[in-house]
Amino acid sequence: MQYEKPVEDLIPQREEMTRAIQSCVHCGFCLPTCPTYVEMGEEMDSPRGRIFLMKEVLDGGLTLEEASPYIDNCLGCQACVTACPSGVEYGELLTPFRAWAEPRRQRAPMDRLQRLLLLETLPFPERFRLATLAGRMARPFARLLPERVRAMLELLPEHLPRAPQLPAVYAATGERRARVALLAGCAQRVLAPGINWATLRVLAENGVEVVIPPRQACCGALALHTGSEARAMATARRNLDAFVPGDVDAIVSNASGCGSGMKEYPLLFKGASEEAGAQEFADKVMDISSFLASLGARPAQGFPRPVRLVYHDACHLAHAQGVRSAPRDLLAAAPNLELLEPQEWELCCGSAGTYNIEKPDVAGALGERKAGNLLAAGGDAVATGNIGCMTQIGYHLNRLGRPLPVLHTVEVLDQAYRGVFQQELAPSG
């Protein structure tokens, strides 16, 4: 369909979208950092190409159907934001555009079913646990299933760890230096519940009291970044009610995708009655590494033997939140830990929320590329700050026959503070 007039004025975030479009000077600095352009080499699969496509759709020059395949290919990693000399806020264009476009899309029945299943399972830990168990039972029949279903089954872990239920409050050790609220997460609670416990121990060791609001919900990032705006707003409203920013020094996230998603609440509620509250909430959101760095982390005991650790930048920490030095500084300060840097740090690993399920071919190529770069750095283990990256990287390291341990940054810090050396963190030499 063609639009008779620009539809830009129908979108609450129209000012942000217009600013992003007008800021782009099509210089090309984004091209070598864009994972889809690097893999595909198509101008329309680059950030500046997609900006042109979105503008044309909003102005009525292109149909949504013509532009959608290229916009769908975007991982939303925002590496282009880091590379852009003109300060184009690409996320402020992509997220509202997808929210506007999704109700107008004509998706195939299998696409609609898959997206519904993901939205109805991943944000709900118990549903996700049951779905994971059911998926593992279906693995013997994987060859008979559609490609996207096979992709989901291949990424499932061999076992699901169990951990005690999180407390409502976790006390600081010694004199209290700060008080924070923790987002407990969704998929992470099922796939790697130890990350939350490591977070509690590290924060306590640094004199931080942690409250875990019982009525909190999913951060809403999955729905937000797939264009399901109503779902995103519903979960965001629950969090705005559950967390009280004025009662804590920070709202801490230990999953970079979640932290980035919560920082987008003001954009999500642009022009709505919740906008001011959403801004107050977003201003308090901090990644665990940023919070510890700003607080001034206490020295860790370190490891009994040398450990060589490769650090992977999660996109929604490095690019969307602009956090690179904090996790590195925290890790490098641990005695007996050598921090290594991989090539092509800026390229996405291919996880990108549900991208590795919806676009398994592109995600697979990016995952293999990332795993190869991490291996080439020569470390004993990999550290990163996002559960999606951990799952994707671990899967591709296994496929390459080099299953290095992949740990969350806070898990490494937890071991360093306790002065222990657990088997999953292999020693150097």
Secondary structure by P-SEA (a helix, b strand, c coil): ccccccccccccaaaaaaaaaaacccccccccccccccccccccccaaaaaaaaaaaaaccccccccaaaaaaccccccccccccccccccccaaaaaaaccccccccaaaaaaaaaaaaccccaaaaaaaaaaaaaaccccccccaaaaaaaaacccbbbbbccccccccccccccccccccccccccccccaaaaaaaaaaaaabbbbbbcccccccaaaaaaacaaaaaaaaaaaaaaacccccccccccccaaaaaaaaacccccccccaaaaaaaaaaacccaaaaaaaacccccccccbbbbbbbbbcccccccccccaaaaaaaaacccbbbbbbcccccccccccccccccaaaaaaaaaaaaaaaaaacccccccccaaaaaaaaaaaaaaccccccccaaaaaaaaaaccccccccccc
